[in-house]
Amino acid sequence: MKKIMVWLLSLTLMMAVIAGCSNEQDNSNNTDATTGDAANANETSDTNTSKGELVFWTPFGGGDYEFMKEMVDEYNSTSPDYTVEIVSKAWDTYYQGINGALISQSDPDVFITHQSKLAELIPTQQLQNIREINNSIDWNEYNQSQLAGVTVDEVQYAVPLDTHAAVMFYNNEILERANLTAEDLASANDMESWNNILDALLPVISQDEHVLDIANSGANTVQQFWSWYVLAVQDGGGYLDGDTVIMNDEPGVEALDNLIDWKEKGYLKSGIDDGASYDIFKSGKAAINFTGVWATGNYETNPDLDFGVMPIPAINGQQKTWGDSHTFGIPSYVDENVKKQPYTLQIGLIAMQ
């Protein structure tokens, strides 16, 4: 509930920024095959029209979509001048759809974008400078590093919504088979101690189970990249240092060697796509799962799964991880005549409930 209320406050602030910005185009013919943050997310929408409507694209699916839809429904229940139509787009082609919409200047009125994707979207010159909109947001209440991440050359292109990181999920039942505990995982502080844990797990899993569950196949292979990045950055590496590519430096190469070693020793199986990875851990078939914190809601839907989650330990030196941020973006083509109209924030009523 706390997560919903925090996101609801952000959503309410954002809707106040763009209320009335909706272009009057007919969106009924939109058939973009774009994508979302959970595997197998289908395009869905919820509409409740009052004086006008804001079309809101998200890449969310599964539990995250339900969280966001609940917030949108709550916002719409306050009878605002402009209600919100939330449209969940498929993940695999989500940013193709966003780029196409910005270039063609059609759909949506507001959309979710990862902070890391702004570098691709800013060159379209179709993102609104958020600070130019007449709104009541107190930017001092935002994390300043997040604001810096959405600001380029003193232009703020998005409104931060959250921060999400790669974390480690673990199956308590499988750990118990190997006489291991969550404390044992957390105390791993180098590759030798980490590999000793994997060695202990390997003999206790069945043929259809996994020591490490990391997606590594299909169109969405980002989990494999995140795992490589975590190992590299914990060892002092990464992929960029300013304008210099450093992914082929020693930490990057050794990180890749470790992933290959895990596969060769049987800790990590190949051919696991994004959707299968979630299903494997959710069904209790994996001891350890490296993925994003957003998977928590999905895993909680299995009442028989005895699992926990923690930051990825310092298995390669320093305790560092990969992270990103969902943000709200507003296209610059939204109607300028209504963009500057003042709107009252619905914070009091919603936040008190």
Secondary structure, DSSP 4 states (H G I P E B T S, - for coil): -HHHHHHHHHHHHHHHHHTT------GGG-----B-SSTTPPPEEE---SSEEEEEEE---HHHHHHHHHHHHHHHTT--SEEEEEEEPPBTTHHHHHHHHHHHT-S-SEEEEEGGGHHHHGGGT-B--GGGS-----GGGS-HHHHHHTEETTEE--EE---EEEEEEEEHHHHHHTT--HHHHHT--SHHHHHHHHHHHGGGS-TT-EEEE---SSS--HHHHHHHHHHHHHTT--SEETTEE-TTSHHHHHHHHHHHHHHHTTSB-S---HHHHHHHHHTT-EEEEEEETTHHHHHTT-TT--EEEEEPP-TTSS----EE-EEEE-BTTS-HHHHT------HHHHHT-
